[in-house]
Amino acid sequence: MGMAHGAAQGGKRRRRGRRSTGAINEINMTPFIDVVLVLLIVFMVAAPMMTVGVPLDLPQSKASPLNSDSKPVTLSIRQGGQIFLGEDELTDDTIVPKLTETAKSGFEERVFVRGDKRVDYGRVAQVMAIVTGGGFKKVALVTEPDQR
């Protein structure tokens, strides 16, 4: 009975603590963080491309006036659907050519569309589609501020 305790178990001694060959049960966060950052960059790049609709340059009610030397080109639509550039009456076919010769900044010129409140909304949308289809990018609707 003079055998050591370790010899009774086949010559292997038990060690305290962790086994050196066992699996590590900690989550490695580095790949997870890399994936999240890549997704963040993808969504930041893709978000501006998801905007839908006609780009409008609408003025804010509390904004200070813009420091601009040139006045914007203004199209007016009467109740009957007639279109005016200044005092001159236009047809649908002559809107883009007249705007092109009037605009000093080319297609970057601001174009304001003023419509009578009784004019058909479809007519206003049609005029805006003609203007934006002609290449003008800064198109805005003009309204009166609420007096309440």
N, CA, C and O of each residue as an XYZ file, in Angstrom:
592
protein
N       0.787     -1.172      0.000
C       0.000      0.000      0.000
C       0.836      1.246      0.000
O       0.356      2.303      0.409
N       1.941      1.174     -0.396
C       2.824      2.321     -0.413
C       2.747      3.079     -1.713
O       3.630      3.888     -1.995
N       1.726      2.851     -2.519
C       1.628      3.545     -3.804
C       1.107      4.959     -3.623
O       0.294      5.257     -2.749
N       1.605      5.789     -4.471
C       1.146      7.183     -4.445
C      -0.252      7.291     -5.051
O      -0.690      6.431     -5.815
N      -0.895      8.310     -4.708
C      -2.269      8.512     -5.187
C      -2.302      8.642     -6.701
O      -3.237      8.139     -7.325
N      -1.339      9.283     -7.307
C      -1.309      9.464     -8.762
C      -1.062      8.174     -9.483
O      -1.541      7.997    -10.603
N      -0.334      7.267     -8.883
C      -0.040      6.015     -9.553
C      -1.249      5.118     -9.601
O      -1.352      4.271    -10.488
N      -2.165      5.281     -8.672
C      -3.358      4.445     -8.642
C      -4.294      4.790     -9.783
O      -5.159      3.987    -10.132
N      -4.145      5.940    -10.357
C      -5.044      6.338    -11.448
C      -4.346      6.227    -12.790
O      -4.685      6.979    -13.704
N      -3.442      5.377    -12.944
C      -2.809      5.147    -14.226
C      -1.642      6.077    -14.482
O      -1.258      6.262    -15.636
N      -1.088      6.645    -13.492
C       0.091      7.466    -13.651
C      -0.208      8.909    -14.027
O       0.731      9.695    -14.157
N      -1.459      9.296    -14.208
C      -1.807     10.678    -14.558
C      -2.254     11.407    -13.313
O      -3.039     10.890    -12.518
N      -1.776     12.536    -13.165
C      -2.181     13.340    -12.010
C      -3.245     14.338    -12.440
O      -3.188     14.857    -13.555
N      -4.178     14.606    -11.605
C      -5.201     15.617    -11.874
C      -4.652     16.992    -11.577
O      -3.979     17.209    -10.570
N      -4.951     17.922    -12.476
C      -4.516     19.292    -12.243
C      -5.723     20.148    -11.943
O      -6.836     19.904    -12.409
N      -5.462     21.127    -11.171
C      -6.537     22.068    -10.891
C      -6.620     23.094    -12.015
O      -5.635     23.345    -12.709
N      -7.794     23.683    -12.191
C      -7.956     24.749    -13.195
C      -8.485     24.194    -14.509
O      -9.069     23.111    -14.554
N      -8.274     24.937    -15.554
C      -8.800     24.585    -16.870
C      -7.933     23.539    -17.547
O      -6.736     23.397    -17.298
N      -8.608     22.831    -18.404
C      -7.862     21.895    -19.248
C      -7.269     22.669    -20.407
O      -7.884     23.619    -20.892
N      -6.130     22.297    -20.845
C      -5.457     23.033    -21.917
C      -6.003     22.676    -23.291
O      -5.793     23.433    -24.238
N      -6.683     21.573    -23.434
C      -7.187     21.160    -24.734
C      -8.666     21.438    -24.925
O      -9.197     21.090    -25.980
N      -9.365     22.043    -23.974
C     -10.798     22.271    -24.060
C     -11.131     23.494    -24.916
O     -10.264     24.325    -25.186
N     -12.361     23.596    -25.330
C     -12.834     24.719    -26.148
C     -12.999     25.962    -25.272
O     -13.333     25.870    -24.091
N     -12.757     27.127    -25.882
C     -12.936     28.400    -25.186
C     -14.381     28.812    -25.378
O     -14.859     28.908    -26.508
N     -15.065     29.053    -24.298
C     -16.483     29.380    -24.410
C     -16.729     30.886    -24.298
O     -17.677     31.300    -23.631
N     -15.900     31.708    -24.932
C     -16.079     33.154    -24.995
C     -16.342     33.542    -26.441
O     -15.754     32.967    -27.357
N     -17.212     34.500    -26.649
C     -17.539     34.944    -28.000
C     -16.479     35.938    -28.461
O     -16.131     36.875    -27.742
N     -15.975     35.717    -29.670
C     -15.014     36.647    -30.259
C     -15.808     37.770    -30.923
O     -16.509     37.518    -31.903
N     -15.718     38.988    -30.422
C     -16.537     40.111    -30.885
C     -15.986     40.789    -32.132
O     -16.723     41.516    -32.798
N     -14.735     40.580    -32.468
C     -14.121     41.295    -33.591
C     -14.840     41.037    -34.911
O     -15.152     42.007    -35.601
N     -15.129     39.781    -35.316
C     -15.857     39.601    -36.582
C     -17.254     40.199    -36.550
O     -17.725     40.720    -37.561
N     -17.918     40.132    -35.413
C     -19.258     40.707    -35.281
C     -19.216     42.216    -35.496
O     -20.057     42.761    -36.210
N     -18.255     42.888    -34.891
C     -18.130     44.339    -35.035
C     -17.779     44.703    -36.472
O     -18.278     45.700    -36.993
N     -16.928     43.909    -37.119
C     -16.582     44.165    -38.519
C     -17.810     44.080    -39.418
O     -17.993     44.919    -40.300
N     -18.641     43.085    -39.201
C     -19.859     42.923    -40.013
C     -20.810     44.088    -39.780
O     -21.393     44.606    -40.733
N     -20.977     44.507    -38.539
C     -21.872     45.615    -38.231
C     -21.370     46.908    -38.873
O     -22.170     47.676    -39.407
N     -20.080     47.159    -38.833
C     -19.537     48.380    -39.452
C     -19.693     48.357    -40.968
O     -19.985     49.390    -41.571
N     -19.505     47.203    -41.591
C     -19.701     47.106    -43.047
C     -21.161     47.369    -43.396
O     -21.444     48.074    -44.364
N     -22.098     46.810    -42.620
C     -23.520     47.068    -42.873
C     -23.864     48.536    -42.677
O     -24.662     49.089    -43.433
N     -23.280     49.168    -41.684
C     -23.512     50.587    -41.453
C     -23.064     51.411    -42.653
O     -23.779     52.314    -43.087
N     -21.899     51.111    -43.185
C     -21.390     51.847    -44.350
C     -22.276     51.604    -45.563
O     -22.559     52.535    -46.316
N     -22.718     50.362    -45.764
C     -23.591     50.056    -46.909
C     -24.892     50.837    -46.816
O     -25.343     51.399    -47.814
N     -25.507     50.885    -45.632
C     -26.760     51.618    -45.494
C     -26.561     53.121    -45.591
O     -27.447     53.820    -46.081
N     -25.432     53.635    -45.141
C     -25.167     55.079    -45.271
C     -25.012     55.474    -46.732
O     -25.436     56.559    -47.128
N     -24.412     54.609    -47.530
C     -24.244     54.909    -48.953
C     -25.558     54.734    -49.699
O     -25.852     55.504    -50.613
N     -26.356     53.736    -49.326
C     -27.585     53.429    -50.048
C     -28.752     54.332    -49.668
O     -29.676     54.484    -50.468
N     -28.752     54.937    -48.484
C     -29.898     55.729    -48.020
C     -30.219     56.916    -48.921
O     -31.397     57.127    -49.210
N     -29.250     57.708    -49.386
C     -29.622     58.827    -50.267
C     -30.223     58.390    -51.590
O     -30.956     59.155    -52.216
N     -29.927     57.175    -52.027
C     -30.472     56.700    -53.297
C     -31.903     56.210    -53.174
O     -32.547     55.941    -54.187
N     -32.421     56.088    -51.947
C     -33.761     55.571    -51.733
C     -34.826     56.664    -51.746
O     -36.007     56.349    -51.599
N     -34.466     57.914    -51.914
C     -35.444     58.984    -51.905
C     -36.307     58.904    -53.157
O     -35.821     58.610    -54.249
N     -37.585     59.168    -52.980
C     -38.544     59.054    -54.062
C     -39.244     60.390    -54.218
O     -39.476     61.087    -53.230
N     -39.581     60.751    -55.433
C     -40.360     61.954    -55.672
C     -39.581     62.997    -56.445
O     -38.423     62.798    -56.811
N     -40.245     64.104    -56.681
C     -39.660     65.203    -57.428
C     -38.820     66.041    -56.477
O     -39.323     66.472    -55.440
N     -37.557     66.284    -56.799
C     -36.755     67.129    -55.904
C     -37.232     68.578    -55.966
O     -37.302     69.174    -57.041
N     -37.558     69.134    -54.807
C     -38.066     70.491    -54.731
C     -37.164     71.336    -53.849
O     -36.608     70.850    -52.863
N     -37.025     72.585    -54.206
C     -36.256     73.541    -53.422
C     -37.252     74.449    -52.706
O     -37.433     75.604    -53.092
N     -37.900     73.924    -51.662
C     -38.952     74.665    -50.980
C     -38.365     75.550    -49.898
O     -37.537     75.092    -49.111
N     -38.780     76.823    -49.842
C     -38.268     77.705    -48.783
C     -38.915     77.387    -47.443
O     -40.074     76.975    -47.389
N     -38.169     77.579    -46.364
C     -38.686     77.365    -45.015
C     -39.315     78.657    -44.522
O     -38.911     79.746    -44.931
N     -40.301     78.539    -43.646
C     -41.037     79.716    -43.217
C     -40.215     80.640    -42.320
O     -40.429     81.852    -42.335
N     -39.262     80.084    -41.524
C     -38.479     80.907    -40.614
C     -37.061     81.148    -41.123
O     -36.226     81.681    -40.392
N     -36.785     80.770    -42.341
C     -35.437     80.924    -42.879
C     -35.194     82.365    -43.303
O     -36.113     83.073    -43.716
N     -33.961     82.776    -43.194
C     -33.597     84.109    -43.657
C     -33.521     84.101    -45.183
O     -33.309     83.045    -45.779
N     -33.690     85.247    -45.819
C     -33.646     85.292    -47.287
C     -32.283     84.867    -47.813
O     -31.248     85.108    -47.192
N     -32.316     84.221    -48.989
C     -31.078     83.788    -49.613
C     -30.344     84.975    -50.208
O     -30.966     85.888    -50.752
N     -29.035     84.963    -50.106
C     -28.221     85.997    -50.739
C     -27.955     85.579    -52.174
O     -26.958     84.918    -52.465
N     -28.839     85.962    -53.052
C     -28.733     85.587    -54.451
C     -28.886     86.839    -55.302
O     -29.801     87.637    -55.098
N     -27.976     86.998    -56.259
C     -28.033     88.170    -57.133
C     -29.141     88.042    -58.175
O     -29.715     89.045    -58.601
N     -29.439     86.825    -58.581
C     -30.444     86.642    -59.623
C     -31.788     86.273    -59.021
O     -31.864     85.546    -58.030
N     -32.844     86.784    -59.634
C     -34.195     86.435    -59.205
C     -34.564     85.113    -59.868
O     -34.140     84.846    -60.993
N     -35.352     84.281    -59.179
C     -35.762     83.019    -59.797
C     -36.764     83.261    -60.923
O     -37.471     84.269    -60.943
N     -36.806     82.328    -61.846
C     -37.785     82.373    -62.930
C     -39.107     81.878    -62.357
O     -39.145     80.847    -61.685
N     -40.188     82.603    -62.618
C     -41.484     82.257    -62.039
C     -42.487     81.935    -63.136
O     -42.722     82.730    -64.046
N     -43.075     80.739    -63.023
C     -44.183     80.345    -63.893
C     -45.474     80.489    -63.098
O     -45.542     80.059    -61.947
N     -46.492     81.087    -63.695
C     -47.783     81.262    -63.032
C     -48.838     80.471    -63.787
O     -48.848     80.443    -65.018
N     -49.728     79.826    -63.036
C     -50.811     79.049    -63.649
C     -52.125     79.636    -63.159
O     -52.391     79.660    -61.957
N     -52.945     80.110    -64.088
C     -54.252     80.679    -63.742
C     -55.269     79.580    -63.503
O     -55.002     78.400    -63.731
N     -56.450     79.993    -63.034
C     -57.521     79.046    -62.702
C     -57.908     78.196    -63.909
O     -58.219     77.016    -63.748
N     -57.896     78.752    -65.084
C     -58.270     78.017    -66.293
C     -57.172     77.100    -66.812
O     -57.417     76.325    -67.736
N     -55.968     77.161    -66.248
C     -54.876     76.292    -66.676
C     -53.876     76.969    -67.587
O     -52.919     76.332    -68.028
N     -54.077     78.284    -67.890
C     -53.133     78.998    -68.740
C     -51.826     79.226    -67.970
O     -51.836     79.479    -66.766
N     -50.700     79.129    -68.692
C     -49.378     79.263    -68.086
C     -48.764     80.577    -68.544
O     -48.840     80.937    -69.719
N     -48.150     81.295    -67.590
C     -47.510     82.572    -67.887
C     -46.079     82.579    -67.371
O     -45.806     82.110    -66.266
N     -45.178     83.110    -68.170
C     -43.806     83.389    -67.758
C     -43.696     84.900    -67.749
O     -43.566     85.535    -68.796
N     -43.750     85.473    -66.536
C     -43.861     86.929    -66.429
C     -45.239     87.339    -66.907
O     -46.244     86.941    -66.317
N     -45.301     88.138    -67.979
C     -46.570     88.574    -68.565
C     -46.926     87.796    -69.824
O     -48.027     87.946    -70.352
N     -46.002     86.960    -70.314
C     -46.202     86.249    -71.586
C     -46.889     84.913    -71.358
O     -46.471     84.126    -70.508
N     -47.959     84.658    -72.132
C     -48.653     83.389    -72.044
C     -47.904     82.337    -72.852
O     -47.442     82.613    -73.960
N     -47.782     81.116    -72.292
C     -47.051     80.031    -72.937
C     -47.967     78.841    -73.173
O     -48.979     78.672    -72.494
N     -47.597     78.027    -74.137
C     -48.249     76.732    -74.314
C     -47.325     75.665    -73.721
O     -46.177     75.949    -73.378
N     -47.832     74.444    -73.605
C     -47.019     73.368    -73.026
C     -45.741     73.125    -73.826
O     -44.703     72.793    -73.252
N     -45.811     73.287    -75.139
C     -44.642     73.029    -75.994
C     -43.575     74.116    -75.880
O     -42.401     73.862    -76.152
N     -43.972     75.318    -75.480
C     -43.001     76.429    -75.446
C     -42.449     76.704    -74.053
O     -41.654     77.630    -73.892
N     -42.843     75.925    -73.032
C     -42.374     76.184    -71.664
C     -40.861     75.999    -71.569
O     -40.154     76.908    -71.133
N     -40.362     74.835    -71.972
C     -38.929     74.538    -71.815
C     -38.061     75.453    -72.678
O     -37.057     75.957    -72.173
N     -38.391     75.699    -73.957
C     -37.540     76.621    -74.723
C     -37.501     78.043    -74.135
O     -36.444     78.674    -74.125
N     -38.639     78.547    -73.648
C     -38.661     79.894    -73.061
C     -37.874     79.924    -71.746
O     -37.154     80.885    -71.477
N     -38.010     78.864    -70.918
C     -37.240     78.810    -69.682
C     -35.746     78.737    -69.972
O     -34.945     79.348    -69.265
N     -35.368     77.992    -71.010
C     -33.950     77.846    -71.354
C     -33.351     79.172    -71.787
O     -32.219     79.486    -71.418
N     -34.095     79.961    -72.567
C     -33.540     81.246    -72.996
C     -33.619     82.309    -71.892
O     -32.844     83.265    -71.907
N     -34.528     82.157    -70.952
C     -34.652     83.110    -69.848
C     -33.657     82.824    -68.729
O     -33.157     83.751    -68.092
N     -33.367     81.544    -68.487
C     -32.508     81.149    -67.372
C     -31.065     81.545    -67.630
O     -30.469     81.140    -68.628
N     -30.508     82.337    -66.728
C     -29.117     82.782    -66.872
C     -28.144     81.711    -66.394
O     -27.018     81.632    -66.885
N     -28.577     80.873    -65.423
C     -27.709     79.831    -64.850
C     -27.877     78.493    -65.545
O     -27.348     77.488    -65.070
N     -28.584     78.452    -66.636
C     -28.808     77.186    -67.323
C     -29.806     76.327    -66.563
O     -30.797     76.828    -66.033
N     -29.536     75.032    -66.516
C     -30.453     74.104    -65.863
C     -30.361     74.155    -64.344
O     -31.156     73.502    -63.669
N     -29.413     74.912    -63.780
C     -29.309     75.085    -62.333
C     -30.142     76.274    -61.840
O     -30.140     76.568    -60.645
N     -30.843     76.951    -62.731
C     -31.678     78.098    -62.368
C     -32.854     77.639    -61.494
O     -33.436     76.579    -61.722
N     -33.189     78.459    -60.491
C     -34.361     78.164    -59.659
C     -35.624     78.542    -60.426
O     -35.716     79.633    -60.989
N     -36.589     77.635    -60.443
C     -37.866     77.863    -61.124
C     -38.969     77.736    -60.082
O     -39.127     76.684    -59.461
N     -39.739     78.822    -59.890
C     -40.872     78.808    -58.966
C     -42.150     78.640    -59.773
O     -42.352     79.304    -60.790
N     -43.006     77.742    -59.305
C     -44.300     77.511    -59.947
C     -45.373     78.035    -59.008
O     -45.518     77.557    -57.883
N     -46.131     79.034    -59.486
C     -47.231     79.616    -58.707
C     -48.530     79.194    -59.362
O     -48.744     79.436    -60.550
N     -49.404     78.558    -58.579
C     -50.684     78.121    -59.110
C     -51.832     78.700    -58.307
O     -51.773     78.760    -57.079
N     -52.877     79.128    -59.004
C     -54.085     79.602    -58.341
C     -54.646     78.480    -57.484
O     -54.549     77.313    -57.865
N     -55.236     78.806    -56.330
C     -55.714     77.750    -55.437
C     -56.885     76.973    -56.018
O     -57.191     75.879    -55.545
N     -57.551     77.520    -57.040
C     -58.671     76.823    -57.660
C     -58.264     76.030    -58.905
O     -59.105     75.371    -59.517
N     -56.984     76.087    -59.284
C     -56.533     75.338    -60.459
C     -56.439     73.850    -60.099
O     -56.148     73.500    -58.956
N     -56.684     72.994    -61.071
C     -56.636     71.553    -60.880
C     -55.211     71.121    -60.508
O     -54.243     71.525    -61.152
N     -55.102     70.305    -59.473
C     -53.791     69.826    -59.007
C     -53.059     69.061    -60.115
O     -51.835     69.141    -60.215
N     -53.785     68.335    -60.928
C     -53.175     67.595    -62.036
C     -52.490     68.518    -63.028
O     -51.465     68.161    -63.608
N     -53.052     69.702    -63.224
C     -52.443     70.666    -64.153
C     -51.115     71.183    -63.585
O     -50.137     71.324    -64.319
N     -51.085     71.463    -62.277
C     -49.839     71.918    -61.640
C     -48.780     70.825    -61.737
O     -47.621     71.103    -62.044
N     -49.182     69.580    -61.474
C     -48.241     68.462    -61.567
C     -47.750     68.278    -62.997
O     -46.592     67.924    -63.218
N     -48.626     68.516    -63.965
C     -48.251     68.383    -65.368
C     -47.206     69.437    -65.748
O     -46.234     69.124    -66.436
N     -47.400     70.672    -65.308
C     -46.440     71.744    -65.607
C     -45.099     71.447    -64.937
O     -44.045     71.637    -65.545
N     -45.138     70.985    -63.694
C     -43.888     70.649    -63.008
C     -43.165     69.509    -63.714
O     -41.937     69.516    -63.795
N     -43.904     68.534    -64.224
C     -43.290     67.424    -64.948
C     -42.643     67.910    -66.240
O     -41.583     67.418    -66.625
N     -43.268     68.866    -66.907
C     -42.683     69.424    -68.132
C     -41.375     70.143    -67.808
O     -40.387     69.997    -68.528
N     -41.373     70.921    -66.718
C     -40.177     71.688    -66.344
C     -39.044     70.756    -65.924
O     -37.914     70.913    -66.386
N     -39.334     69.788    -65.054
C     -38.278     68.878    -64.617
C     -37.844     67.941    -65.736
O     -36.678     67.552    -65.797
N     -38.761     67.577    -66.616
C     -38.408     66.751    -67.768
C     -37.527     67.503    -68.752
O     -36.783     66.891    -69.518
N     -37.608     68.819    -68.733
C     -36.764     69.645    -69.594
C     -35.352     69.802    -69.061
O     -34.498     70.375    -69.739
N     -35.085     69.298    -67.843
C     -33.724     69.333    -67.313
C     -33.511     70.246    -66.130
O     -32.430     70.239    -65.541
N     -34.509     71.037    -65.761
C     -34.352     71.934    -64.607
C     -34.502     71.131    -63.323
O     -35.445     70.355    -63.174
N     -33.557     71.325    -62.388
C     -33.516     70.509    -61.180
C     -34.064     71.222    -59.949
O     -34.530     70.562    -59.020
N     -34.021     72.532    -59.918
C     -34.455     73.292    -58.737
C     -35.822     73.907    -59.004
O     -35.929     75.062    -59.415
N     -36.858     73.122    -58.765
C     -38.233     73.543    -59.016
C     -38.951     73.596    -57.675
O     -38.862     72.654    -56.887
N     -39.666     74.693    -57.407
C     -40.360     74.853    -56.128
C     -41.770     75.374    -56.360
O     -42.029     76.107    -57.314
N     -42.678     74.981    -55.466
C     -44.039     75.512    -55.464
C     -44.086     76.718    -54.540
O     -43.479     76.710    -53.469
N     -44.807     77.753    -54.955
C     -44.932     78.960    -54.145
C     -46.334     78.993    -53.575
O     -47.313     78.816    -54.299
N     -46.428     79.224    -52.253
C     -47.721     79.341    -51.587
C     -47.714     80.589    -50.700
O     -46.660     81.147    -50.395
N     -48.891     81.002    -50.303
C     -49.038     82.107    -49.377
C     -48.940     81.575    -47.952
O     -49.443     80.484    -47.683
N     -48.318     82.294    -47.035
C     -48.285     81.833    -45.642
C     -49.674     81.873    -45.031
O     -50.496     82.710    -45.404
N     -49.939     80.971    -44.093
C     -51.225     80.881    -43.421
C     -51.419     82.118    -42.541
O     -50.523     82.459    -41.768
N     -52.559     82.793    -42.638
C     -52.814     84.042    -41.905
C     -53.449     83.819    -40.555
O     -53.762     84.791    -39.867
N     -53.656     82.564    -40.139
C     -54.306     82.283    -38.842
C     -53.405     82.538    -37.696
O     -53.801     82.350    -36.546
